[in-house]
Amino acid sequence: MKIRLNPLASDIFITIYIVVSLFVRFYFENKTPISTMNSLVIGVCFVIILWALIKLKFLNPNWFGLFRNKEKK
């Protein structure tokens, strides 16, 4: 049995994840001088984690209803 979040919970989780990851990056970059390349690598790592959770079907984003789902025939 796989653990899955419903679409609304997934959207909320993704929004919180993005806000927290941006806060962590900006806070960390202000406290310590790091290069632009390190900043990009950290950002890509955060995106890969989110992508992996969606590919594993743990997250089922509905994008807050912005896109219509294709009906199964």
DAQUICOR-V716618 format. One record per residue. N is the residue number from 1. RES is the residue in one small letter. PHI is phi in whole degrees, -180 to 180 (NA if undefined). NEAR is the number of other ideal C-beta (glycine too) atoms within 12 Angstrom. D_CENTER is the distance of its C-alpha to the mean C-alpha in Angstrom with 2 decimals. Layout:
n=N res=RES phi=PHI near=NEAR d_center=D_CENTER
n=N res=RES phi=PHI near=NEAR d_center=D_CENTER
This chain:
n=1 res=m phi=NA near=3 d_center=23.13
n=2 res=k phi=-89 near=10 d_center=19.38
n=3 res=i phi=-86 near=13 d_center=17.26
n=4 res=r phi=-133 near=17 d_center=15.22
n=5 res=l phi=-102 near=22 d_center=13.70
n=6 res=n phi=-70 near=15 d_center=15.26
n=7 res=p phi=-58 near=21 d_center=13.66
n=8 res=l phi=-67 near=17 d_center=14.04
n=9 res=a phi=-64 near=18 d_center=12.67
n=10 res=s phi=-64 near=25 d_center=9.53
n=11 res=d phi=-62 near=23 d_center=9.25
n=12 res=i phi=-67 near=18 d_center=10.12
n=13 res=f phi=-61 near=25 d_center=7.82
n=14 res=i phi=-64 near=29 d_center=4.64
n=15 res=t phi=-63 near=20 d_center=7.14
n=16 res=i phi=-64 near=16 d_center=8.30
n=17 res=y phi=-61 near=25 d_center=5.48
n=18 res=i phi=-65 near=20 d_center=5.47
n=19 res=v phi=-64 near=15 d_center=9.18
n=20 res=v phi=-66 near=17 d_center=9.86
n=21 res=s phi=-66 near=23 d_center=8.55
n=22 res=l phi=-65 near=19 d_center=10.59
n=23 res=f phi=-62 near=15 d_center=13.33
n=24 res=v phi=-62 near=19 d_center=13.58
n=25 res=r phi=-63 near=25 d_center=13.87
n=26 res=f phi=-65 near=17 d_center=16.40
n=27 res=y phi=-65 near=13 d_center=18.25
n=28 res=f phi=-64 near=18 d_center=18.56
n=29 res=e phi=-71 near=19 d_center=19.68
n=30 res=n phi=-75 near=12 d_center=22.23
n=31 res=k phi=-80 near=10 d_center=23.67
n=32 res=t phi=-128 near=13 d_center=24.14
n=33 res=p phi=-77 near=10 d_center=25.09
n=34 res=i phi=-124 near=17 d_center=22.87
n=35 res=s phi=-79 near=11 d_center=23.11
n=36 res=t phi=-65 near=11 d_center=21.00
n=37 res=m phi=-63 near=10 d_center=20.36
n=38 res=n phi=-63 near=16 d_center=19.01
n=39 res=s phi=-64 near=21 d_center=16.64
n=40 res=l phi=-66 near=15 d_center=15.39
n=41 res=v phi=-64 near=15 d_center=15.13
n=42 res=i phi=-62 near=24 d_center=13.08
n=43 res=g phi=-63 near=23 d_center=10.58
n=44 res=v phi=-65 near=16 d_center=10.69
n=45 res=c phi=-63 near=17 d_center=10.30
n=46 res=f phi=-62 near=25 d_center=6.99
n=47 res=v phi=-68 near=20 d_center=5.90
n=48 res=i phi=-65 near=15 d_center=8.21
n=49 res=i phi=-61 near=22 d_center=7.05
n=50 res=l phi=-65 near=25 d_center=3.93
n=51 res=w phi=-61 near=17 d_center=6.89
n=52 res=a phi=-64 near=14 d_center=9.30
n=53 res=l phi=-65 near=23 d_center=8.29
n=54 res=i phi=-73 near=24 d_center=8.66
n=55 res=k phi=-66 near=13 d_center=11.76
n=56 res=l phi=-77 near=15 d_center=13.16
n=57 res=k phi=66 near=14 d_center=13.16
n=58 res=f phi=-73 near=22 d_center=11.84
n=59 res=l phi=-103 near=30 d_center=9.44
n=60 res=n phi=-125 near=23 d_center=11.53
n=61 res=p phi=-69 near=30 d_center=10.07
n=62 res=n phi=-111 near=22 d_center=13.06
n=63 res=w phi=54 near=17 d_center=11.65
n=64 res=f phi=57 near=13 d_center=14.08
n=65 res=g phi=78 near=11 d_center=16.95
n=66 res=l phi=-72 near=10 d_center=16.88
n=67 res=f phi=-113 near=11 d_center=17.54
n=68 res=r phi=-84 near=8 d_center=20.26
n=69 res=n phi=-78 near=12 d_center=19.98
n=70 res=k phi=-75 near=6 d_center=22.79
n=71 res=e phi=-75 near=5 d_center=25.46
n=72 res=k phi=-79 near=4 d_center=26.66
n=73 res=k phi=-96 near=3 d_center=30.33
